[in-house]
Amino acid sequence: MAIESRIRELGSRHENLDRTIQEETRRPVSDTTLLRELKRQKLRLKEEIEGLRARLH
């Protein structure tokens, strides 16, 4: 189903962003502006995933 495929794709992007955020926070001097934007992107993906899951039920 197309929705399930999209959810998997978004989930993968969400996990990649999570790894990128973790890597950035481990740096001695992390870029707070970059972290803020990455976290916003991650939240948008999460919200989109939740919306798609709601459509499946």
mmCIF file as Biopython writes it, N, C-alpha, C and O atoms, coordinates in Angstrom:
data_model
#
loop_
_atom_site.group_PDB
_atom_site.id
_atom_site.type_symbol
_atom_site.label_atom_id
_atom_site.label_alt_id
_atom_site.label_comp_id
_atom_site.label_asym_id
_atom_site.label_entity_id
_atom_site.label_seq_id
_atom_site.pdbx_PDB_ins_code
_atom_site.Cartn_x
_atom_site.Cartn_y
_atom_site.Cartn_z
_atom_site.occupancy
_atom_site.B_iso_or_equiv
_atom_site.auth_seq_id
_atom_site.auth_asym_id
_atom_site.pdbx_PDB_model_num
ATOM 1   N N  . MET A ? 1  ? 0.843  -1.181 0.000  1.0 0.0 1  A 1 
ATOM 2   C CA . MET A ? 1  ? 0.000  0.000  0.000  1.0 0.0 1  A 1 
ATOM 3   C C  . MET A ? 1  ? 0.889  1.245  0.000  1.0 0.0 1  A 1 
ATOM 4   O O  . MET A ? 1  ? 1.942  1.255  0.638  1.0 0.0 1  A 1 
ATOM 5   N N  . ALA A ? 2  ? 0.480  2.266  -0.694 1.0 0.0 2  A 1 
ATOM 6   C CA . ALA A ? 2  ? 1.284  3.474  -0.862 1.0 0.0 2  A 1 
ATOM 7   C C  . ALA A ? 2  ? 1.518  4.204  0.457  1.0 0.0 2  A 1 
ATOM 8   O O  . ALA A ? 2  ? 2.605  4.730  0.692  1.0 0.0 2  A 1 
ATOM 9   N N  . ILE A ? 3  ? 0.511  4.236  1.309  1.0 0.0 3  A 1 
ATOM 10  C CA . ILE A ? 3  ? 0.660  4.943  2.590  1.0 0.0 3  A 1 
ATOM 11  C C  . ILE A ? 3  ? 1.704  4.247  3.449  1.0 0.0 3  A 1 
ATOM 12  O O  . ILE A ? 3  ? 2.542  4.906  4.064  1.0 0.0 3  A 1 
ATOM 13  N N  . GLU A ? 4  ? 1.661  2.934  3.495  1.0 0.0 4  A 1 
ATOM 14  C CA . GLU A ? 4  ? 2.628  2.191  4.308  1.0 0.0 4  A 1 
ATOM 15  C C  . GLU A ? 4  ? 4.041  2.402  3.795  1.0 0.0 4  A 1 
ATOM 16  O O  . GLU A ? 4  ? 4.982  2.520  4.580  1.0 0.0 4  A 1 
ATOM 17  N N  . SER A ? 5  ? 4.189  2.450  2.491  1.0 0.0 5  A 1 
ATOM 18  C CA . SER A ? 5  ? 5.499  2.708  1.894  1.0 0.0 5  A 1 
ATOM 19  C C  . SER A ? 5  ? 5.998  4.097  2.276  1.0 0.0 5  A 1 
ATOM 20  O O  . SER A ? 5  ? 7.170  4.274  2.609  1.0 0.0 5  A 1 
ATOM 21  N N  . ARG A ? 6  ? 5.115  5.064  2.226  1.0 0.0 6  A 1 
ATOM 22  C CA . ARG A ? 6  ? 5.479  6.438  2.599  1.0 0.0 6  A 1 
ATOM 23  C C  . ARG A ? 6  ? 5.862  6.500  4.080  1.0 0.0 6  A 1 
ATOM 24  O O  . ARG A ? 6  ? 6.814  7.192  4.439  1.0 0.0 6  A 1 
ATOM 25  N N  . ILE A ? 7  ? 5.145  5.799  4.926  1.0 0.0 7  A 1 
ATOM 26  C CA . ILE A ? 7  ? 5.459  5.762  6.353  1.0 0.0 7  A 1 
ATOM 27  C C  . ILE A ? 7  ? 6.857  5.185  6.567  1.0 0.0 7  A 1 
ATOM 28  O O  . ILE A ? 7  ? 7.629  5.703  7.375  1.0 0.0 7  A 1 
ATOM 29  N N  . ARG A ? 8  ? 7.181  4.118  5.847  1.0 0.0 8  A 1 
ATOM 30  C CA . ARG A ? 8  ? 8.517  3.524  5.977  1.0 0.0 8  A 1 
ATOM 31  C C  . ARG A ? 8  ? 9.594  4.504  5.525  1.0 0.0 8  A 1 
ATOM 32  O O  . ARG A ? 8  ? 10.631 4.636  6.174  1.0 0.0 8  A 1 
ATOM 33  N N  . GLU A ? 9  ? 9.348  5.184  4.419  1.0 0.0 9  A 1 
ATOM 34  C CA . GLU A ? 9  ? 10.304 6.169  3.910  1.0 0.0 9  A 1 
ATOM 35  C C  . GLU A ? 9  ? 10.516 7.296  4.924  1.0 0.0 9  A 1 
ATOM 36  O O  . GLU A ? 9  ? 11.650 7.677  5.213  1.0 0.0 9  A 1 
ATOM 37  N N  . LEU A ? 10 ? 9.416  7.818  5.457  1.0 0.0 10 A 1 
ATOM 38  C CA . LEU A ? 10 ? 9.522  8.900  6.435  1.0 0.0 10 A 1 
ATOM 39  C C  . LEU A ? 10 ? 10.195 8.405  7.717  1.0 0.0 10 A 1 
ATOM 40  O O  . LEU A ? 10 ? 10.964 9.139  8.338  1.0 0.0 10 A 1 
ATOM 41  N N  . GLY A ? 11 ? 9.909  7.175  8.109  1.0 0.0 11 A 1 
ATOM 42  C CA . GLY A ? 11 ? 10.529 6.599  9.296  1.0 0.0 11 A 1 
ATOM 43  C C  . GLY A ? 11 ? 12.040 6.497  9.139  1.0 0.0 11 A 1 
ATOM 44  O O  . GLY A ? 11 ? 12.793 6.750  10.079 1.0 0.0 11 A 1 
ATOM 45  N N  . SER A ? 12 ? 12.467 6.127  7.949  1.0 0.0 12 A 1 
ATOM 46  C CA . SER A ? 12 ? 13.899 6.042  7.663  1.0 0.0 12 A 1 
ATOM 47  C C  . SER A ? 12 ? 14.548 7.430  7.748  1.0 0.0 12 A 1 
ATOM 48  O O  . SER A ? 12 ? 15.620 7.591  8.332  1.0 0.0 12 A 1 
ATOM 49  N N  . ARG A ? 13 ? 13.884 8.417  7.161  1.0 0.0 13 A 1 
ATOM 50  C CA . ARG A ? 13 ? 14.412 9.785  7.224  1.0 0.0 13 A 1 
ATOM 51  C C  . ARG A ? 13 ? 14.453 10.278 8.674  1.0 0.0 13 A 1 
ATOM 52  O O  . ARG A ? 13 ? 15.386 10.975 9.073  1.0 0.0 13 A 1 
ATOM 53  N N  . HIS A ? 14 ? 13.432 9.911  9.455  1.0 0.0 14 A 1 
ATOM 54  C CA . HIS A ? 14 ? 13.359 10.295 10.867 1.0 0.0 14 A 1 
ATOM 55  C C  . HIS A ? 14 ? 14.549 9.702  11.629 1.0 0.0 14 A 1 
ATOM 56  O O  . HIS A ? 14 ? 15.187 10.393 12.423 1.0 0.0 14 A 1 
ATOM 57  N N  . GLU A ? 15 ? 14.843 8.427  11.385 1.0 0.0 15 A 1 
ATOM 58  C CA . GLU A ? 15 ? 15.977 7.767  12.042 1.0 0.0 15 A 1 
ATOM 59  C C  . GLU A ? 15 ? 17.301 8.407  11.633 1.0 0.0 15 A 1 
ATOM 60  O O  . GLU A ? 15 ? 18.188 8.586  12.467 1.0 0.0 15 A 1 
ATOM 61  N N  . ASN A ? 16 ? 17.437 8.751  10.355 1.0 0.0 16 A 1 
ATOM 62  C CA . ASN A ? 16 ? 18.660 9.412  9.893  1.0 0.0 16 A 1 
ATOM 63  C C  . ASN A ? 16 ? 18.846 10.766 10.569 1.0 0.0 16 A 1 
ATOM 64  O O  . ASN A ? 16 ? 19.955 11.119 10.969 1.0 0.0 16 A 1 
ATOM 65  N N  . LEU A ? 17 ? 17.773 11.510 10.693 1.0 0.0 17 A 1 
ATOM 66  C CA . LEU A ? 17 ? 17.861 12.797 11.380 1.0 0.0 17 A 1 
ATOM 67  C C  . LEU A ? 17 ? 18.250 12.597 12.841 1.0 0.0 17 A 1 
ATOM 68  O O  . LEU A ? 17 ? 19.045 13.361 13.388 1.0 0.0 17 A 1 
ATOM 69  N N  . ASP A ? 18 ? 17.689 11.573 13.468 1.0 0.0 18 A 1 
ATOM 70  C CA . ASP A ? 18 ? 18.018 11.288 14.861 1.0 0.0 18 A 1 
ATOM 71  C C  . ASP A ? 18 ? 19.508 11.005 15.018 1.0 0.0 18 A 1 
ATOM 72  O O  . ASP A ? 18 ? 20.139 11.495 15.954 1.0 0.0 18 A 1 
ATOM 73  N N  . ARG A ? 19 ? 20.066 10.221 14.111 1.0 0.0 19 A 1 
ATOM 74  C CA . ARG A ? 19 ? 21.506 9.931  14.161 1.0 0.0 19 A 1 
ATOM 75  C C  . ARG A ? 19 ? 22.330 11.202 13.950 1.0 0.0 19 A 1 
ATOM 76  O O  . ARG A ? 19 ? 23.331 11.421 14.633 1.0 0.0 19 A 1 
ATOM 77  N N  . THR A ? 20 ? 21.905 12.032 13.006 1.0 0.0 20 A 1 
ATOM 78  C CA . THR A ? 20 ? 22.617 13.280 12.737 1.0 0.0 20 A 1 
ATOM 79  C C  . THR A ? 20 ? 22.577 14.190 13.957 1.0 0.0 20 A 1 
ATOM 80  O O  . THR A ? 20 ? 23.577 14.824 14.295 1.0 0.0 20 A 1 
ATOM 81  N N  . ILE A ? 21 ? 21.435 14.257 14.614 1.0 0.0 21 A 1 
ATOM 82  C CA . ILE A ? 21 ? 21.298 15.075 15.829 1.0 0.0 21 A 1 
ATOM 83  C C  . ILE A ? 21 ? 22.226 14.539 16.913 1.0 0.0 21 A 1 
ATOM 84  O O  . ILE A ? 21 ? 22.916 15.313 17.577 1.0 0.0 21 A 1 
ATOM 85  N N  . GLN A ? 22 ? 22.247 13.235 17.095 1.0 0.0 22 A 1 
ATOM 86  C CA . GLN A ? 22 ? 23.122 12.638 18.111 1.0 0.0 22 A 1 
ATOM 87  C C  . GLN A ? 22 ? 24.589 12.934 17.822 1.0 0.0 22 A 1 
ATOM 88  O O  . GLN A ? 22 ? 25.355 13.261 18.729 1.0 0.0 22 A 1 
ATOM 89  N N  . GLU A ? 23 ? 24.973 12.818 16.557 1.0 0.0 23 A 1 
ATOM 90  C CA . GLU A ? 23 ? 26.366 13.104 16.185 1.0 0.0 23 A 1 
ATOM 91  C C  . GLU A ? 23 ? 26.708 14.565 16.465 1.0 0.0 23 A 1 
ATOM 92  O O  . GLU A ? 23 ? 27.789 14.864 16.973 1.0 0.0 23 A 1 
ATOM 93  N N  . GLU A ? 24 ? 25.802 15.463 16.141 1.0 0.0 24 A 1 
ATOM 94  C CA . GLU A ? 24 ? 26.057 16.890 16.347 1.0 0.0 24 A 1 
ATOM 95  C C  . GLU A ? 24 ? 26.164 17.223 17.837 1.0 0.0 24 A 1 
ATOM 96  O O  . GLU A ? 24 ? 26.986 18.050 18.230 1.0 0.0 24 A 1 
ATOM 97  N N  . THR A ? 25 ? 25.336 16.582 18.666 1.0 0.0 25 A 1 
ATOM 98  C CA . THR A ? 25 ? 25.391 16.879 20.100 1.0 0.0 25 A 1 
ATOM 99  C C  . THR A ? 25 ? 26.663 16.327 20.741 1.0 0.0 25 A 1 
ATOM 100 O O  . THR A ? 25 ? 27.062 16.787 21.811 1.0 0.0 25 A 1 
ATOM 101 N N  . ARG A ? 26 ? 27.298 15.356 20.107 1.0 0.0 26 A 1 
ATOM 102 C CA . ARG A ? 26 ? 28.549 14.802 20.648 1.0 0.0 26 A 1 
ATOM 103 C C  . ARG A ? 26 ? 29.758 15.683 20.338 1.0 0.0 26 A 1 
ATOM 104 O O  . ARG A ? 26 ? 30.815 15.538 20.953 1.0 0.0 26 A 1 
ATOM 105 N N  . ARG A ? 27 ? 29.596 16.589 19.390 1.0 0.0 27 A 1 
ATOM 106 C CA . ARG A ? 27 ? 30.715 17.464 19.040 1.0 0.0 27 A 1 
ATOM 107 C C  . ARG A ? 27 ? 31.031 18.393 20.207 1.0 0.0 27 A 1 
ATOM 108 O O  . ARG A ? 27 ? 30.127 18.799 20.937 1.0 0.0 27 A 1 
ATOM 109 N N  . PRO A ? 28 ? 32.295 18.729 20.389 1.0 0.0 28 A 1 
ATOM 110 C CA . PRO A ? 28 ? 32.668 19.630 21.501 1.0 0.0 28 A 1 
ATOM 111 C C  . PRO A ? 28 ? 31.912 20.966 21.454 1.0 0.0 28 A 1 
ATOM 112 O O  . PRO A ? 28 ? 31.481 21.481 22.486 1.0 0.0 28 A 1 
ATOM 113 N N  . VAL A ? 29 ? 31.761 21.511 20.258 1.0 0.0 29 A 1 
ATOM 114 C CA . VAL A ? 29 ? 31.010 22.763 20.118 1.0 0.0 29 A 1 
ATOM 115 C C  . VAL A ? 29 ? 29.950 22.521 19.045 1.0 0.0 29 A 1 
ATOM 116 O O  . VAL A ? 29 ? 30.211 22.671 17.852 1.0 0.0 29 A 1 
ATOM 117 N N  . SER A ? 30 ? 28.747 22.143 19.491 1.0 0.0 30 A 1 
ATOM 118 C CA . SER A ? 30 ? 27.701 21.857 18.517 1.0 0.0 30 A 1 
ATOM 119 C C  . SER A ? 30 ? 27.067 23.151 17.998 1.0 0.0 30 A 1 
ATOM 120 O O  . SER A ? 30 ? 27.026 24.177 18.676 1.0 0.0 30 A 1 
ATOM 121 N N  . ASP A ? 31 ? 26.590 23.051 16.798 1.0 0.0 31 A 1 
ATOM 122 C CA . ASP A ? 31 ? 25.933 24.174 16.129 1.0 0.0 31 A 1 
ATOM 123 C C  . ASP A ? 31 ? 24.470 24.193 16.574 1.0 0.0 31 A 1 
ATOM 124 O O  . ASP A ? 31 ? 23.663 23.386 16.112 1.0 0.0 31 A 1 
ATOM 125 N N  . THR A ? 32 ? 24.143 25.110 17.464 1.0 0.0 32 A 1 
ATOM 126 C CA . THR A ? 32 ? 22.788 25.143 18.020 1.0 0.0 32 A 1 
ATOM 127 C C  . THR A ? 32 ? 21.734 25.480 16.969 1.0 0.0 32 A 1 
ATOM 128 O O  . THR A ? 32 ? 20.608 24.988 17.033 1.0 0.0 32 A 1 
ATOM 129 N N  . THR A ? 33 ? 22.102 26.318 16.003 1.0 0.0 33 A 1 
ATOM 130 C CA . THR A ? 33 ? 21.158 26.658 14.939 1.0 0.0 33 A 1 
ATOM 131 C C  . THR A ? 33 ? 20.855 25.415 14.094 1.0 0.0 33 A 1 
ATOM 132 O O  . THR A ? 33 ? 19.699 25.147 13.765 1.0 0.0 33 A 1 
ATOM 133 N N  . LEU A ? 34 ? 21.881 24.678 13.756 1.0 0.0 34 A 1 
ATOM 134 C CA . LEU A ? 34 ? 21.704 23.445 12.995 1.0 0.0 34 A 1 
ATOM 135 C C  . LEU A ? 34 ? 20.872 22.444 13.796 1.0 0.0 34 A 1 
ATOM 136 O O  . LEU A ? 34 ? 19.961 21.821 13.251 1.0 0.0 34 A 1 
ATOM 137 N N  . LEU A ? 35 ? 21.177 22.286 15.075 1.0 0.0 35 A 1 
ATOM 138 C CA . LEU A ? 35 ? 20.425 21.350 15.906 1.0 0.0 35 A 1 
ATOM 139 C C  . LEU A ? 35 ? 18.950 21.727 15.965 1.0 0.0 35 A 1 
ATOM 140 O O  . LEU A ? 35 ? 18.082 20.860 15.865 1.0 0.0 35 A 1 
ATOM 141 N N  . ARG A ? 36 ? 18.668 22.999 16.123 1.0 0.0 36 A 1 
ATOM 142 C CA . ARG A ? 36 ? 17.281 23.453 16.184 1.0 0.0 36 A 1 
ATOM 143 C C  . ARG A ? 36 ? 16.545 23.102 14.887 1.0 0.0 36 A 1 
ATOM 144 O O  . ARG A ? 36 ? 15.413 22.620 14.928 1.0 0.0 36 A 1 
ATOM 145 N N  . GLU A ? 37 ? 17.180 23.340 13.744 1.0 0.0 37 A 1 
ATOM 146 C CA . GLU A ? 37 ? 16.554 23.039 12.455 1.0 0.0 37 A 1 
ATOM 147 C C  . GLU A ? 37 ? 16.371 21.531 12.268 1.0 0.0 37 A 1 
ATOM 148 O O  . GLU A ? 37 ? 15.328 21.090 11.784 1.0 0.0 37 A 1 
ATOM 149 N N  . LEU A ? 38 ? 17.369 20.745 12.643 1.0 0.0 38 A 1 
ATOM 150 C CA . LEU A ? 38 ? 17.254 19.285 12.527 1.0 0.0 38 A 1 
ATOM 151 C C  . LEU A ? 38 ? 16.108 18.768 13.391 1.0 0.0 38 A 1 
ATOM 152 O O  . LEU A ? 38 ? 15.354 17.891 12.970 1.0 0.0 38 A 1 
ATOM 153 N N  . LYS A ? 39 ? 15.981 19.308 14.589 1.0 0.0 39 A 1 
ATOM 154 C CA . LYS A ? 39 ? 14.907 18.875 15.488 1.0 0.0 39 A 1 
ATOM 155 C C  . LYS A ? 39 ? 13.544 19.273 14.941 1.0 0.0 39 A 1 
ATOM 156 O O  . LYS A ? 39 ? 12.575 18.529 15.095 1.0 0.0 39 A 1 
ATOM 157 N N  . ARG A ? 40 ? 13.457 20.437 14.306 1.0 0.0 40 A 1 
ATOM 158 C CA . ARG A ? 40 ? 12.194 20.840 13.681 1.0 0.0 40 A 1 
ATOM 159 C C  . ARG A ? 40 ? 11.824 19.874 12.554 1.0 0.0 40 A 1 
ATOM 160 O O  . ARG A ? 40 ? 10.674 19.453 12.429 1.0 0.0 40 A 1 
ATOM 161 N N  . GLN A ? 41 ? 12.820 19.534 11.739 1.0 0.0 41 A 1 
ATOM 162 C CA . GLN A ? 41 ? 12.572 18.602 10.636 1.0 0.0 41 A 1 
ATOM 163 C C  . GLN A ? 41 ? 12.108 17.248 11.170 1.0 0.0 41 A 1 
ATOM 164 O O  . GLN A ? 41 ? 11.182 16.635 10.637 1.0 0.0 41 A 1 
ATOM 165 N N  . LYS A ? 42 ? 12.766 16.800 12.224 1.0 0.0 42 A 1 
ATOM 166 C CA . LYS A ? 42 ? 12.416 15.516 12.820 1.0 0.0 42 A 1 
ATOM 167 C C  . LYS A ? 42 ? 10.979 15.543 13.355 1.0 0.0 42 A 1 
ATOM 168 O O  . LYS A ? 42 ? 10.234 14.578 13.180 1.0 0.0 42 A 1 
ATOM 169 N N  . LEU A ? 43 ? 10.598 16.627 13.993 1.0 0.0 43 A 1 
ATOM 170 C CA . LEU A ? 43 ? 9.240  16.762 14.513 1.0 0.0 43 A 1 
ATOM 171 C C  . LEU A ? 43 ? 8.211  16.774 13.378 1.0 0.0 43 A 1 
ATOM 172 O O  . LEU A ? 43 ? 7.163  16.137 13.482 1.0 0.0 43 A 1 
ATOM 173 N N  . ARG A ? 44 ? 8.512  17.496 12.299 1.0 0.0 44 A 1 
ATOM 174 C CA . ARG A ? 44 ? 7.594  17.528 11.155 1.0 0.0 44 A 1 
ATOM 175 C C  . ARG A ? 44 ? 7.397  16.120 10.579 1.0 0.0 44 A 1 
ATOM 176 O O  . ARG A ? 44 ? 6.283  15.733 10.229 1.0 0.0 44 A 1 
ATOM 177 N N  . LEU A ? 45 ? 8.492  15.366 10.488 1.0 0.0 45 A 1 
ATOM 178 C CA . LEU A ? 45 ? 8.388  13.994 9.985  1.0 0.0 45 A 1 
ATOM 179 C C  . LEU A ? 45 ? 7.524  13.143 10.910 1.0 0.0 45 A 1 
ATOM 180 O O  . LEU A ? 45 ? 6.677  12.375 10.454 1.0 0.0 45 A 1 
ATOM 181 N N  . LYS A ? 46 ? 7.749  13.290 12.213 1.0 0.0 46 A 1 
ATOM 182 C CA . LYS A ? 46 ? 6.975  12.517 13.186 1.0 0.0 46 A 1 
ATOM 183 C C  . LYS A ? 46 ? 5.488  12.830 13.049 1.0 0.0 46 A 1 
ATOM 184 O O  . LYS A ? 46 ? 4.652  11.927 13.066 1.0 0.0 46 A 1 
ATOM 185 N N  . GLU A ? 47 ? 5.167  14.109 12.915 1.0 0.0 47 A 1 
ATOM 186 C CA . GLU A ? 47 ? 3.768  14.506 12.777 1.0 0.0 47 A 1 
ATOM 187 C C  . GLU A ? 47 ? 3.165  13.956 11.488 1.0 0.0 47 A 1 
ATOM 188 O O  . GLU A ? 47 ? 2.013  13.522 11.473 1.0 0.0 47 A 1 
ATOM 189 N N  . GLU A ? 48 ? 3.939  13.976 10.414 1.0 0.0 48 A 1 
ATOM 190 C CA . GLU A ? 48 ? 3.437  13.441 9.145  1.0 0.0 48 A 1 
ATOM 191 C C  . GLU A ? 48 ? 3.214  11.932 9.251  1.0 0.0 48 A 1 
ATOM 192 O O  . GLU A ? 48 ? 2.213  11.411 8.758  1.0 0.0 48 A 1 
ATOM 193 N N  . ILE A ? 49 ? 4.146  11.237 9.892  1.0 0.0 49 A 1 
ATOM 194 C CA . ILE A ? 49 ? 4.006  9.790  10.086 1.0 0.0 49 A 1 
ATOM 195 C C  . ILE A ? 49 ? 2.745  9.490  10.894 1.0 0.0 49 A 1 
ATOM 196 O O  . ILE A ? 49 ? 1.971  8.603  10.535 1.0 0.0 49 A 1 
ATOM 197 N N  . GLU A ? 50 ? 2.543  10.221 11.973 1.0 0.0 50 A 1 
ATOM 198 C CA . GLU A ? 50 ? 1.364  9.995  12.825 1.0 0.0 50 A 1 
ATOM 199 C C  . GLU A ? 50 ? 0.075  10.268 12.052 1.0 0.0 50 A 1 
ATOM 200 O O  . GLU A ? 50 ? -0.913 9.550  12.208 1.0 0.0 50 A 1 
ATOM 201 N N  . GLY A ? 51 ? 0.092  11.301 11.227 1.0 0.0 51 A 1 
ATOM 202 C CA . GLY A ? 51 ? -1.101 11.600 10.413 1.0 0.0 51 A 1 
ATOM 203 C C  . GLY A ? 51 ? -1.403 10.489 9.426  1.0 0.0 51 A 1 
ATOM 204 O O  . GLY A ? 51 ? -2.562 10.123 9.230  1.0 0.0 51 A 1 
ATOM 205 N N  . LEU A ? 52 ? -0.368 9.954  8.808  1.0 0.0 52 A 1 
ATOM 206 C CA . LEU A ? 52 ? -0.571 8.855  7.862  1.0 0.0 52 A 1 
ATOM 207 C C  . LEU A ? 52 ? -1.053 7.592  8.572  1.0 0.0 52 A 1 
ATOM 208 O O  . LEU A ? 52 ? -1.911 6.872  8.063  1.0 0.0 52 A 1 
ATOM 209 N N  . ARG A ? 53 ? -0.496 7.336  9.743  1.0 0.0 53 A 1 
ATOM 210 C CA . ARG A ? 53 ? -0.932 6.139  10.502 1.0 0.0 53 A 1 
ATOM 211 C C  . ARG A ? 53 ? -2.398 6.269  10.891 1.0 0.0 53 A 1 
ATOM 212 O O  . ARG A ? 53 ? -3.140 5.288  10.876 1.0 0.0 53 A 1 
ATOM 213 N N  . ALA A ? 54 ? -2.810 7.478  11.236 1.0 0.0 54 A 1 
ATOM 214 C CA . ALA A ? 54 ? -4.218 7.705  11.607 1.0 0.0 54 A 1 
ATOM 215 C C  . ALA A ? 54 ? -5.140 7.419  10.413 1.0 0.0 54 A 1 
ATOM 216 O O  . ALA A ? 54 ? -6.255 6.927  10.591 1.0 0.0 54 A 1 
ATOM 217 N N  . ARG A ? 55 ? -4.679 7.724  9.215  1.0 0.0 55 A 1 
ATOM 218 C CA . ARG A ? 55 ? -5.485 7.467  8.015  1.0 0.0 55 A 1 
ATOM 219 C C  . ARG A ? 55 ? -5.630 5.979  7.746  1.0 0.0 55 A 1 
ATOM 220 O O  . ARG A ? 55 ? -6.593 5.557  7.105  1.0 0.0 55 A 1 
ATOM 221 N N  . LEU A ? 56 ? -4.680 5.173  8.230  1.0 0.0 56 A 1 
ATOM 222 C CA . LEU A ? 56 ? -4.763 3.730  8.010  1.0 0.0 56 A 1 
ATOM 223 C C  . LEU A ? 56 ? -5.815 3.067  8.885  1.0 0.0 56 A 1 
ATOM 224 O O  . LEU A ? 56 ? -6.331 2.000  8.550  1.0 0.0 56 A 1 
ATOM 225 N N  . HIS A ? 57 ? -6.128 3.697  9.998  1.0 0.0 57 A 1 
ATOM 226 C CA . HIS A ? 57 ? -7.074 3.074  10.959 1.0 0.0 57 A 1 
ATOM 227 C C  . HIS A ? 57 ? -8.446 3.618  10.837 1.0 0.0 57 A 1 
ATOM 228 O O  . HIS A ? 57 ? -9.343 3.199  11.568 1.0 0.0 57 A 1 
#
